[in-house]
Amino acid sequence: MQLDFTASERAFQAEVRRWIAASLPRDIAEKVKHGRPLPRADYLRWQKLLHGRGWMAPTWPLEHGGAGWDPVKVYIFEEEAARAHAPRVMPFGVKMVGPVIYTFGSPAQKQRFLPRILASEDWWCQGYSEPGAGSDLARLQTRAVRVGDHYVVNGTKTWTSFAHFADWLFCLARTSSEAKPQEGISFLLIDMKQPGVEVRPIVTIDGGADVNMVFLTDVQVPVEQRVGEENKGWTYAKFLLGHERSGIAGVGRSKAQIERLRGICGNEAAGGGRLIEDADFARAIAEVEIELAALEYTELRCLLRDVTRGGPGEDVSMLKIRGSEIQQRITELLMQAVAYYANPFSREALEHGWNEAPIGPAYAPPLAPTYFNWRKASIYGGTNEIQKNIMAKMVLGL
């Protein structure tokens, strides 16, 4: 299998690199580089620049306003964006619900929602997990009862990332209990601004509140905001999860983090010398770089197969497992590299404009919250334990 980029792909890579260098706002890149949180306005600023260039939705077909890129071009773009410390595009609209709508939605839904996703006029969040129904989504209890031309929805969603920013929620809700659990679920689009929707933050161990509880109390959802057929939402949910997991490997982001790690290790330590000269630590960096190189080639092989099979297969679970493990390992090494200077964790140190004298080097304060934040990488998108079950059943045939 030929894994080298072609001449046209290398030319595309150069074009992407030039455009990002000229277009990415420096203040946003600096925040991303140093692990500082971005406000909603920074995400929108970058996404509108991408939309103006026609690159907001790389995988969408041309007829729906996307770039129509093949998986290799998408890979190149995402690697170059990570290399330049660009923020990720919020995935809930473009990478998750957008493909569901243009694949299974009605013409009216496509006309209503897709242009607003592309222009970042609507921010979406994902209503899948519930208390007691996370990895096993078939156990979800949020219920939607049809009353005339609308559903009345009651239930609770949890771990809802960026729900506090969101205008819309794509939600799995139970519409029937007569068949097996997977066959009684529908896929609904819910306006977050209407009565009965309440968002409460969940403060995570890094001190942030990017995830939330969402309470739905007698929320009225018009029937025309159901995607596809009633009770067939499980099919659309699996389709969406395949697209979500295919982007979790994060090879480009991990490369940028290793570059950051090498930069820190190249600085002179307090006792003299440089950490990169320590044989044991240098070996630890080399080991994770080898693992990342293996993941990169595995992802490229999967991408080339995606071109012929028309979308991600079950082997994306392998990318999700290894990608999240590598991301977590790099954050561990970053913590080790600064030793006790990573211990004084002040959330305020991450905010733009914080000007108190740091304890230790200036790059140390963001490392602890980054480490804590990435503990969730092996959970979201389906826990790694569930991914191993999928691999065993669907790929290995066990």
BELCOR-V486530 format. One record per residue. N is the residue number from 0. PSI is psi in whole degrees, 0 to 359 (NA if undefined). Layout:
n=[N;N]
psi=[PSI;PSI]
This chain:
n=[0;1;2;3;4;5;6;7;8;9;10;11;12;13;14;15;16;17;18;19;20;21;22;23;24;25;26;27;28;29;30;31;32;33;34;35;36;37;38;39;40;41;42;43;44;45;46;47;48;49;50;51;52;53;54;55;56;57;58;59;60;61;62;63;64;65;66;67;68;69;70;71;72;73;74;75;76;77;78;79;80;81;82;83;84;85;86;87;88;89;90;91;92;93;94;95;96;97;98;99;100;101;102;103;104;105;106;107;108;109;110;111;112;113;114;115;116;117;118;119;120;121;122;123;124;125;126;127;128;129;130;131;132;133;134;135;136;137;138;139;140;141;142;143;144;145;146;147;148;149;150;151;152;153;154;155;156;157;158;159;160;161;162;163;164;165;166;167;168;169;170;171;172;173;174;175;176;177;178;179;180;181;182;183;184;185;186;187;188;189;190;191;192;193;194;195;196;197;198;199;200;201;202;203;204;205;206;207;208;209;210;211;212;213;214;215;216;217;218;219;220;221;222;223;224;225;226;227;228;229;230;231;232;233;234;235;236;237;238;239;240;241;242;243;244;245;246;247;248;249;250;251;252;253;254;255;256;257;258;259;260;261;262;263;264;265;266;267;268;269;270;271;272;273;274;275;276;277;278;279;280;281;282;283;284;285;286;287;288;289;290;291;292;293;294;295;296;297;298;299;300;301;302;303;304;305;306;307;308;309;310;311;312;313;314;315;316;317;318;319;320;321;322;323;324;325;326;327;328;329;330;331;332;333;334;335;336;337;338;339;340;341;342;343;344;345;346;347;348;349;350;351;352;353;354;355;356;357;358;359;360;361;362;363;364;365;366;367;368;369;370;371;372;373;374;375;376;377;378;379;380;381;382;383;384;385;386;387;388;389;390;391;392;393;394;395;396;397]
psi=[128;116;358;148;145;173;319;325;323;324;320;318;317;321;315;316;317;315;317;318;325;338;330;121;134;323;325;316;321;320;316;316;321;13;27;146;149;136;167;322;326;318;315;323;314;318;327;328;316;319;319;330;349;17;17;324;78;324;348;146;154;323;345;10;6;180;340;27;151;169;329;318;321;317;315;313;313;325;318;322;317;320;324;3;41;147;151;149;131;122;344;326;303;313;342;283;330;306;327;317;314;345;319;350;167;162;322;321;319;315;324;315;322;313;326;329;314;322;4;31;339;133;130;157;167;122;75;293;147;161;116;359;77;275;330;80;338;345;6;147;351;128;140;115;125;129;99;240;19;166;147;117;131;134;186;133;149;166;35;100;131;27;333;344;345;147;329;152;126;128;136;128;147;124;356;144;13;327;188;155;319;340;5;29;140;157;110;149;119;128;119;347;357;163;146;353;121;133;127;130;150;116;121;175;348;2;356;172;51;340;156;161;140;120;129;115;108;42;128;124;116;145;328;354;14;129;129;205;151;140;9;16;334;322;315;326;317;320;314;316;326;319;324;312;332;341;3;342;320;41;315;317;320;323;318;323;323;322;319;317;315;324;318;317;341;350;153;130;165;325;11;157;175;143;329;341;352;121;319;318;321;321;321;319;316;321;317;329;321;316;321;320;319;319;320;314;325;319;319;320;318;320;318;325;325;327;320;332;358;20;172;144;189;341;354;339;324;319;321;316;304;322;315;322;319;317;316;321;321;318;328;317;323;319;316;327;328;357;229;345;343;348;316;96;113;115;326;338;343;345;142;130;353;125;18;152;124;154;112;195;154;335;355;317;322;350;321;311;328;316;312;318;321;358;334;350;329;2;311;157;14;121;156;330;319;322;323;323;318;315;315;319;310;334;313;345;28;NA]
